[in-house]
Amino acid sequence: MGLFKKRRRTESGAIISDRDANRSDLAELREFAKSRAGVEAFVEPQTSVSQLSIVLVAADGESIRRRVGTAKAASDLARGLKIPIYDAHKVGYPKRMREYNLNTAAQRSSLQASRGKYTSAQFAAIMTLESVAGVEPLGRDPEKSDLQRVLRAARAAAHPDRRGGDRSKWDQVEQAARTLGL
Protein backbone atom coordinates (compact mmCIF):
# COMPACT_ATOMS: atom_id res chain seq x y z
CA MET A 1 0.00 0.00 0.00
CA GLY A 2 3.00 2.29 0.44
CA LEU A 3 2.02 4.26 3.55
CA PHE A 4 5.59 4.76 4.70
CA LYS A 5 7.37 5.15 1.37
CA LYS A 6 7.72 8.92 1.80
CA ARG A 7 9.69 8.64 5.03
CA ARG A 8 13.34 9.36 4.59
CA ARG A 9 16.15 8.16 6.81
CA THR A 10 19.55 9.58 7.66
CA GLU A 11 22.73 7.53 7.38
CA SER A 12 22.41 6.66 11.08
CA GLY A 13 18.88 5.34 10.52
CA ALA A 14 16.91 8.18 12.14
CA ILE A 15 13.62 8.98 10.43
CA ILE A 16 13.48 12.40 8.84
CA SER A 17 10.21 14.20 9.38
CA ASP A 18 8.17 14.18 6.21
CA ARG A 19 5.86 17.06 7.14
CA ASP A 20 6.86 20.57 6.17
CA ALA A 21 6.00 23.69 8.11
CA ASN A 22 2.65 25.07 7.04
CA ARG A 23 0.32 28.00 7.63
CA SER A 24 -1.45 26.34 10.56
CA ASP A 25 1.88 26.16 12.42
CA LEU A 26 2.37 29.89 11.97
CA ALA A 27 -1.25 30.57 12.94
CA GLU A 28 -0.81 28.61 16.19
CA LEU A 29 2.34 30.58 16.98
CA ARG A 30 0.57 33.90 16.33
CA GLU A 31 -2.39 32.88 18.50
CA PHE A 32 -0.06 31.85 21.33
CA ALA A 33 1.86 35.14 21.18
CA LYS A 34 -1.28 37.29 21.06
CA SER A 35 -2.95 35.51 23.98
CA ARG A 36 0.00 35.70 26.40
CA ALA A 37 2.18 38.43 27.88
CA GLY A 38 5.96 38.79 27.70
CA VAL A 39 6.50 36.36 24.83
CA GLU A 40 9.99 35.81 23.43
CA ALA A 41 11.04 33.70 20.42
CA PHE A 42 13.88 31.18 20.40
CA VAL A 43 14.94 29.78 17.02
CA GLU A 44 16.14 26.18 17.01
CA PRO A 45 18.56 25.22 14.26
CA GLN A 46 17.75 22.69 11.58
CA THR A 47 19.05 19.20 12.27
CA SER A 48 19.41 16.11 10.14
CA VAL A 49 15.94 14.97 11.24
CA SER A 50 13.95 18.18 11.77
CA GLN A 51 13.39 21.49 10.10
CA LEU A 52 14.16 24.84 11.59
CA SER A 53 11.69 25.47 14.39
CA ILE A 54 10.79 28.25 16.78
CA VAL A 55 9.88 28.13 20.46
CA LEU A 56 7.73 30.92 21.87
CA VAL A 57 8.07 31.35 25.63
CA ALA A 58 5.60 33.44 27.65
CA ALA A 59 6.45 35.41 30.79
CA ASP A 60 5.17 32.60 33.04
CA GLY A 61 7.31 30.01 31.22
CA GLU A 62 4.59 28.38 29.14
CA SER A 63 5.90 27.54 25.69
CA ILE A 64 4.96 26.28 22.24
CA ARG A 65 7.24 24.77 19.59
CA ARG A 66 6.40 24.69 15.90
CA ARG A 67 8.24 24.31 12.60
CA VAL A 68 8.83 27.46 10.59
CA GLY A 69 10.90 26.17 7.69
CA THR A 70 13.34 29.05 7.20
CA ALA A 71 15.17 31.61 9.30
CA LYS A 72 13.51 34.38 7.30
CA ALA A 73 10.06 33.02 8.20
CA ALA A 74 11.04 32.98 11.89
CA SER A 75 12.40 36.52 11.69
CA ASP A 76 9.31 37.78 9.85
CA LEU A 77 7.05 36.15 12.43
CA ALA A 78 8.90 37.75 15.37
CA ARG A 79 9.01 41.13 13.63
CA GLY A 80 5.28 40.96 12.85
CA LEU A 81 4.45 40.07 16.45
CA LYS A 82 6.93 42.66 17.78
CA ILE A 83 8.66 40.18 20.08
CA PRO A 84 12.39 39.66 20.67
CA ILE A 85 14.02 36.74 18.88
CA TYR A 86 17.07 34.75 20.02
CA ASP A 87 19.16 31.88 18.71
CA ALA A 88 18.47 28.99 21.11
CA HIS A 89 21.74 27.33 20.11
CA LYS A 90 23.71 30.34 21.35
CA VAL A 91 21.72 31.64 24.34
CA GLY A 92 19.83 28.52 25.47
CA TYR A 93 16.31 28.48 26.82
CA PRO A 94 15.12 30.74 29.64
CA LYS A 95 15.05 29.41 33.18
CA ARG A 96 11.35 30.20 33.54
CA MET A 97 10.57 27.71 30.75
CA ARG A 98 12.41 24.89 32.53
CA GLU A 99 10.73 25.78 35.83
CA TYR A 100 7.28 25.85 34.22
CA ASN A 101 7.88 22.42 32.66
CA LEU A 102 9.06 21.00 36.00
CA ASN A 103 6.06 22.45 37.86
CA THR A 104 3.64 21.12 35.25
CA ALA A 105 5.19 17.66 35.47
CA ALA A 106 5.03 17.76 39.28
CA GLN A 107 1.36 18.77 39.20
CA ARG A 108 0.54 15.93 36.79
CA SER A 109 2.31 13.35 38.95
CA SER A 110 0.64 14.60 42.15
CA LEU A 111 -2.75 14.50 40.40
CA GLN A 112 -2.11 10.92 39.30
CA ALA A 113 -0.99 9.98 42.80
CA SER A 114 -4.14 11.48 44.32
CA ARG A 115 -6.32 9.63 41.83
CA GLY A 116 -4.57 6.32 42.35
CA LYS A 117 -2.92 4.34 39.63
CA TYR A 118 -5.94 4.12 37.31
CA THR A 119 -7.41 6.76 35.02
CA SER A 120 -11.12 7.52 34.78
CA ALA A 121 -11.38 5.48 31.56
CA GLN A 122 -9.77 2.54 33.33
CA PHE A 123 -12.18 2.86 36.28
CA ALA A 124 -15.08 2.82 33.81
CA ALA A 125 -13.63 -0.37 32.30
CA ILE A 126 -13.34 -1.95 35.77
CA MET A 127 -16.97 -1.08 36.49
CA THR A 128 -18.01 -2.66 33.17
CA LEU A 129 -16.20 -5.88 34.07
CA GLU A 130 -17.74 -5.91 37.56
CA SER A 131 -21.27 -5.41 36.25
CA VAL A 132 -21.01 -8.07 33.54
CA ALA A 133 -19.36 -10.56 35.92
CA GLY A 134 -21.87 -9.81 38.69
CA VAL A 135 -19.23 -9.43 41.40
CA GLU A 136 -18.81 -7.01 44.29
CA PRO A 137 -16.89 -3.78 43.55
CA LEU A 138 -13.12 -4.22 43.82
CA GLY A 139 -12.24 -0.97 45.56
CA ARG A 140 -10.09 2.04 44.68
CA ASP A 141 -6.80 0.35 43.69
CA PRO A 142 -7.42 -3.27 42.76
CA GLU A 143 -4.47 -5.55 42.13
CA LYS A 144 -3.85 -6.98 38.68
CA SER A 145 -4.67 -10.50 39.89
CA ASP A 146 -8.10 -9.28 41.08
CA LEU A 147 -8.71 -7.63 37.71
CA GLN A 148 -7.78 -10.82 35.87
CA ARG A 149 -10.14 -12.84 38.08
CA VAL A 150 -13.03 -10.46 37.33
CA LEU A 151 -12.13 -10.46 33.62
CA ARG A 152 -12.32 -14.28 33.50
CA ALA A 153 -15.72 -14.20 35.22
CA ALA A 154 -17.00 -11.49 32.84
CA ARG A 155 -15.80 -13.42 29.80
CA ALA A 156 -17.50 -16.56 31.07
CA ALA A 157 -20.77 -14.71 31.65
CA ALA A 158 -20.81 -12.88 28.32
CA HIS A 159 -19.31 -15.43 25.91
CA PRO A 160 -21.63 -15.58 22.87
CA ASP A 161 -21.25 -19.37 22.48
CA ARG A 162 -22.56 -20.06 25.98
CA ARG A 163 -26.16 -20.12 27.12
CA GLY A 164 -27.16 -16.63 28.19
CA GLY A 165 -24.16 -15.13 26.39
CA ASP A 166 -24.51 -11.82 24.60
CA ARG A 167 -22.30 -10.55 21.76
CA SER A 168 -22.70 -6.88 22.73
CA LYS A 169 -21.66 -7.61 26.33
CA TRP A 170 -18.75 -9.68 25.02
CA ASP A 171 -17.59 -6.70 22.97
CA GLN A 172 -17.86 -4.46 26.04
CA VAL A 173 -15.78 -6.91 28.07
CA GLU A 174 -13.10 -7.11 25.40
CA GLN A 175 -12.97 -3.31 25.08
CA ALA A 176 -12.61 -3.03 28.86
CA ALA A 177 -9.79 -5.60 28.79
CA ARG A 178 -7.98 -3.58 26.10
CA THR A 179 -8.43 -0.36 28.09
CA LEU A 180 -6.92 -2.02 31.15
CA GLY A 181 -4.13 -3.68 29.17
CA LEU A 182 -5.10 -7.18 30.27
N, C-alpha and C positions, 0 to 999 in steps of 0.2 A: 504494500500500500504506500510505502514511502513517506511515513510521517516524520521521520527523523533524518531524512536525506539532506536537509538544508543546514543541519548543525555542522559547524566546522570545529576542528580540534587543533590545538597547538602541537608543537613537536613533543612536549612533555605529556600530552594526552588530555589536557584540560579542555573543557568544552567552551567554545567562544559563543558568547551571546548572539543569537540570531535576530534579535529585535532591535531596531534602530530607535533613536530618540524621536518622539513625535510631538504633535501639538498638544495632546492631552497632558504630557509630562510638563510642558511649559505652563499650561493652564493651572495645573495643580500647584506648581511652584509659585505662580502669581497669587493664587488664592491663599496659600499659606502665608506669604509675605504681607498681604493686605489685611489679613485677619489677626495678626499678631504684632506686638510692639518690639522694637529693638532688634530687628532681624539683620543678620549679617550673612554673607555668602562665602562659602569655602569651595574652591574648585579642586576637584580630585583629578589627577592626571590619568590619561588613557593607559591601560595595561594591555597585556597580550590577550586577555579574556573579556575586558569590558571597555566600553566607550568612555569618553570624557564625561564626568558627571559633576553635579553641583550639590552641595549640602547647604540648606538654609537653616540657620540656628536662631531661634528667638531669644529674647532677653531672659526667659525663665529656663532655657536650656533645651526646650522641645525642638526637634529637628525633623527635616524631611530630606530625603536623597532621591534625586532623579537624574536620568541621563539628559545631556544637552547636546551632545554630538560634537560641537566645535567650541574652541575658546572664544571665538567671536560671538557665538550665541550666548554663552555664559556672561560675557562682558555686556552685551546688549540688554540682557535680562536684568542684570544688576543696575545698569545705568537707567533703564526704564522704571525700575522700582525705587530708584534713588537710595540704594543700600550699599554699604561698603563691601568690597570683594577682596578675598585673600587667596593665596595659593596654599592649599592644605598641606602640600608636600614640604613647603618651606616653613610655615608658621605653626602647623599642627591644628588640632581642634581645640576650641575653648573649654576650659575647665567646667563651666556651667553645663555643657552638653554631657560630659562624662558623669557629672553628679546627677543630672536629671535621669539619665539612663540607669544609673545604679539605684536611685530612689524608686523609679518605676518598677524595676525588677524586684526590689525588696517588697514593694506593695503587693505585687502579683503573688510572690511566694507566701506572704503572710495571709493573703486572701485565700489561697489554696490550703494553707495549713488550718485556717479557721473553718473552712468548709469540709475538711477531711480529705481523703485521698481520691474521692470520686467527684466527677462533675455532675451538673444537673441532668445532662443527657444520660449519663451512666446510672444515676439514681432512678430515672424514669425506666430504663431498661431493667433494673433490678425489680422494680415494682411490677413490670409486665411479667417477668418470670415468676414472681411470687403469686400473682393472681392466676396465671394459667396453671401453675403447679398446685395451687390450693394450700399453700403452707403459710405459717405464721411469718410476719415481717422479720427480716434478719437483723435490723438495727442500723446504726449510723455508719459503721465501718466494718462490713462483713469481710471475713477472710476469703481467700480465693477458693479454698476447699469447700466452704459453705456455698459459694456461688456455683461451683461445679455440681454440687449435690442438688441444688434447686434447679439448675439447668437440665440435669438428667430427668428429674421429676416432671418438669415442664415439657420436655421432649416426649416423654412417655405418655403424658396426658393429651398432647395435641397431635401426635403422629397421625397423618391422614390414612395410613393403612390399618390402623387399629379401630376397634369399635368405639364410637364416640369421638373419634379424631376429627379435626377440622383444619382444612388447608390454610385458611386465613390466620388461625391461631398459630399454626406451625410457622408461617412466614413471620409473624410477630416475634415468636421465640427465636428464630434464626437471626432476625435483625437485632434483637436484644443481645444475643451472643456475640455478634460482630461488634456491636457498640462497646461491649465489655472486654473484647479481645479474648474470648474464651474459645 
